[in-house]
Amino acid sequence: MASKALWYVGKNRAELRDAAVAAPGAGELRVRARFGAVSRGTERLVFEGRVPESEFERMRAPFMGGAFPHPVKYGYSVVGTVEEGPQRGRTVFVLHPHQNEFVVPELAAAAVPDNVPPQRAVLAANMETALNAVWDGAPGPADRIAIVGGGVVGLLVARLCVRMPGTRVTVVDVSAGRRELATAFGAGFATPDAAPEDCDVVFHASASAAGLATALRIAGEEGAVVELSWYGSGDVAVPLGQAFHSRRLRLISSQVGKVAASHRPRWTYHQRLSAALALLDDVALDALLAPQVEFMDLPERLPALLAADADARCPLIRYP
């Protein structure tokens, strides 16, 4: 059989290529994709060739083809139906590049709960990142929490924090258009100049130096700033002068490649992904999905989808 896969073939260039699919062996599944998602942050860096050489190996996604900087078959959000092998007929989520049909080990496929629609299940990778960040930041009931950067991951962090008893959660973003989404998720909203100060925990997800400066400014004394942004090969100015040391702030790196240290002794990657899928049983999250893009049109649509001023919601891919 032959399928099609998206390849990033050069700076700001992508194309669909044929991908041979072998018959599944013992313990393997053949999956036909139904929906997928583009990660606007990470895939923009791949598309633009901005993955630093030092991170070439660590940035490899499961089942990735090729090598950085280009050409690479890259992506990590596919929801599909098992057509052959164990769990036949089951809807599953797989951390797999954009491809309409593929074979993977059974353990690489996480079952989508029956109460989670397949379109919403494409948010699983983003929710897994958000869950890991909340574990890293460890906010608690009644905490004052700010999320700087109202993109998909930032809003998912806000949604998780809002559901803790008594928390006061504010999404901070330069775009007033994010107010509606923040409000729908039960959070407050503020522009950077009006952001609440003296926060117990601040999550930074804007991928900008200005956003990081805001996060450090609004953190309360001995508070924590959890850095979720990934800047690729860019240099970022971090304002560690002024009151950073006298206020004894903590700057914490959070990255989904490892289970948060607080849970690593007890949680596997598969358990964390299953938990993220279960957390998607929340109809409010449908607001994070942008209008769907046909898979066959994806190479032509990517420049607009990954533009800095594009819709901040998750680009949804529909497979034929």
Disulfide bonds with the S-S distance in Angstrom:
none
